[in-house]
Amino acid sequence: MPMLLTITLILSTLVIVNLLLLKFSCNKTIKINKIDKKPIVLKTQFYNKEDKQILAPTGS
């Protein structure tokens, strides 16, 4: 019986220590949302490039 009590106490203290560490060790980051930014346009012109190849008649 004392061994079961010892194991229970050790596990419960480890769980409590783990929860305390989790609570106080998290990095608190500030999220800045800037939605007002305009999108960056890299190319303003669109080229419709059609390669027209003139094929020779095959005579078949």
C-alpha positions in Angstrom: 0.0 0.0 0.0 2.7 2.6 0.7 4.3 1.9 -2.7 1.0 2.7 -4.5 0.6 5.9 -2.5 4.2 6.9 -3.3 3.7 6.3 -7.0 0.4 8.3 -7.0 2.0 11.2 -5.1 5.0 11.3 -7.5 2.8 11.2 -10.6 0.5 13.8 -9.3 3.3 16.2 -8.4 4.9 15.6 -11.8 1.6 16.5 -13.5 1.2 19.6 -11.4 4.8 20.7 -12.1 4.2 20.0 -15.8 1.0 22.1 -15.9 2.8 25.0 -14.0 5.7 24.9 -16.5 3.3 24.9 -19.4 1.4 27.9 -18.0 4.3 30.1 -17.2 6.8 29.2 -20.0 4.7 30.0 -23.0 6.1 32.8 -25.2 3.6 35.5 -25.5 3.7 37.0 -28.9 1.9 40.0 -30.1 0.1 39.5 -33.4 -0.1 42.5 -35.6 -2.7 42.3 -38.4 -2.2 44.9 -41.1 -4.9 44.4 -43.6 -4.6 47.9 -45.1 -1.6 46.9 -47.1 -2.0 47.0 -50.9 -0.9 43.9 -52.7 2.4 44.1 -54.6 2.0 43.9 -58.4 5.1 42.6 -60.1 4.0 42.8 -63.7 1.3 45.2 -64.9 1.3 44.1 -68.6 0.1 40.7 -69.8 1.5 39.3 -73.0 -0.6 37.0 -75.1 2.2 35.2 -76.8 1.0 32.8 -79.5 3.6 31.0 -81.5 2.3 30.6 -85.0 4.3 28.1 -86.8 3.9 27.7 -90.5 4.1 24.1 -91.4 5.2 22.8 -94.8 2.7 20.9 -96.8 3.4 17.1 -96.6 1.6 16.2 -99.8 -0.1 13.1 -98.3 
